Amino acid sequence: MGKAFNWKPPYSHQALGMIQRRAYRHLRVCCLACGHIKHLDIWHAMDKVGPAAELLAVARLARCGKCRTRGAHVELAPPPQEA
């Protein structure tokens, strides 16, 4: 008999490419130093770090636009609401 078919997804479940496939479109990035919050389109993040990058990698690479400190908390978010 042949070998069993073992399908593995192309990326980890925390990778941006897999998150985008689950219909999430936005990330909330919060600076660990000053608390500045930025909503980021997931496509923009994938352009910068690639679809195989996990949320932890994005958090480590993120740099605050306000205080310029590297490192942030990154989570999935609904689209930002207009004020």
N, C-alpha and C positions, 0 to 999 in steps of 0.2 A: 504494500500500500504506500501511497505518497505521504509526504510530510503534511502535518496539520497546518492550516492557514492561520497565521497569527498576525492580525492587522494591528499596527500601532499608528496613532495619529502622528502627523509630521512634526508637531511641536508639543511641548508640555501644555497642560491645561491652563497654566498661568502665563503662557506666551501671548504677546499682543495679537498675533495672527489668529490664534484660537479664540481669544476673547472677542475679536472683531467678528468672527464667524458666528458667535452666539448673539449677534445683533447689538452688542454694546458699542457706543460711538464716542463716548467721552470719558476722560479721566479727571479726577480732582487731585491736584498736587498741592500739598501743604508744606511749607518750609518748616523744618524742625527748629530753626533758630529764632525766627521772628513771627511765625504764624501766618505769613502772607499766603493767600489761597489763589490758585490759578486753575481755571478749567481749560483742559487741553483736548483737542480733537485726537482720537486714537490714530487717525491716518497720519497726522503730523508726527506723532511719536514713532510710528513705524518707519516713516521716512528718515528719521534721525538715527534710530538704533536697530532697525530691522524687525521683521515679523517674528523672529525666533526669540527675541529678547523678552525676558520675563518682567513682571511688575517690580521685582526686587532690583533688577538691573536698572530700570528706569528711575527708581527711587534713589539709587546710589549716584547716578549720573546727573540727576536734576540739579540745576543751579538756580537759586532764587533771583528773580529780576529786581528785587528791592534791596536785599542786603548782600547779594552775591555769594552767599554761603552754599556749599554743595551738600546735598543730602535732603531728602524730603519723604513725607508719607504720601503714598500714591494709592488711590482706590478708584473703583468704578463709580461713575456718577451719571445721573440724568443730565440731559442738556441744560446748560445755564439758562435761567429765565431772564428775559429783558426787564430792566427796571423802569 
